[in-house]
């Protein structure tokens, strides 16, 4: 995916469905930068993406606020990283999250 995608959803269900629609076009190596205020629905959008990719409508997808990186393994080679960089200080060493190496074999959803 290249470019900027903006959407307006009126409820949580629509936002999760938008995520499911995005899941259909994501490829390994894609990076989505999720921008919005706290509580805007970034994790809800991510939940839609991850549940669609794993085909599990009840899969628990939580915010990476405290762990910084919630990793979901697709298989032995590929994964989805849901990363929260919001609370990290400027000039923080991102190597602890293995950035940028994870981009090669993952879909990255970064808040």
N, C-alpha and C positions, 0 to 999 in steps of 0.2 A: 504494500500500500504506500502510495506517495501522496503527500499533500495534507491539507487540513480538512477535517470532517467535523461539522458542527451539527448538533441536533437539539431539539427541544422536545422533551417528553413531559407528559402531564402527571404521570404516576410511576411508581416503582416497577410495575409490570411492563410498561412500555420501554423503560430504560433497560431492563433485563432482556427484553426481546430485541432491542437494538444491539445489545452485546452479542446475542445469538446470531443475528444477521452479520455482524462483523466477523464472527468466528468462521463463517463460510468463505471468507476471502483472505484470511490470515495465512501466512506461510512462515516456515522456520526462517529466522533472521529478521523478521519484522519487529519493529519497536513502536509501541503506541505510547505517546506521552499524554497522560490524562490530566487535564487542567480543570480546576474548579475549587471553590471554597470548601472548607470542612463541611461534610454532610451533603455535598452536592450530588453524590451518587456514583462516584468513581468506582467504589467497590461493588456496587450493584451492577454497573456496566460490566465489570470484570467477571462477576459471578455468571452473567449471561454468556460470556465468551467461554469460560471454563466449563460450565455445565454442558454447553453445546458440543464442545470438542470431545468431552468424555462421555457424552450421551447419558448423563446422570442428572436428572432434574432435581434430585435432593442432595446433591453433593454440597458439603459445607465449604463455603468460600468466605474467609474472613479477611478483615483488613490487615495489612502487613505492618501496622503502626509500630508495634513493639518488637517484632522479629526482623523488620526491615525488608525481608525477602521471603515470601511464601512460594515455595517451589512445588509444582505439580508435574510429576513425571508422566509423559505420554508413553514412552517406552524406554529401553535402555540407553538410547542415543539422544532423545529429544525431550524437552521439557518446556513448561510455561513458568515464567518468573513474574510474580506480582510484587513489585518493589515500591517501597515508600521512601522517597528521598526528601520529603517535606521537612522533617525535623533534623536533618543532618546539617551541621554547620558548613558555611562556605569553605571551600578548599579542603574538604574532608577527603581522606584517602579512600577511594572507592574500591581498592583492590581487595578489601575484606569481603566484599560482595562478588568478587571475581569479575568485576566490570573492567574492561569491555569484553573479556573472553567468553562470557556466557551468551553473547549475541550470536555467535556462530552456530549454536545448536539449540536455540530457544526462540520462543516468542516472548518478548518482554513487554510487560504492561507496567509503566512507570508513573507513579503519582509524584 
